[in-house]
């Protein structure tokens, strides 16, 4: 299963509001909400790229893969 680590990245950087990320990146808040709560079914590569640039991270930092138990 692939999990989004947006909430972890925000916590590490002490970013408290999704609206702050939305305003800084231009990404729709609903898109960020589905990623934050790990409910996203798909993600545009441009959104992933923008988040990686904003958090100064790579895809492995933004997403993690783990075996289903």
CORPECOR-V305721 format. One line per field, one symbol per residue. phi: phi as a letter, one per 30 degrees, with the letter a starting at -180 (. if undefined). Layout:
phi=???
//
This chain:
phi=.ccdceddddddchccbdddddddcidedddddddechcdcbbddddddddddddhbcddddbbcbddc
//
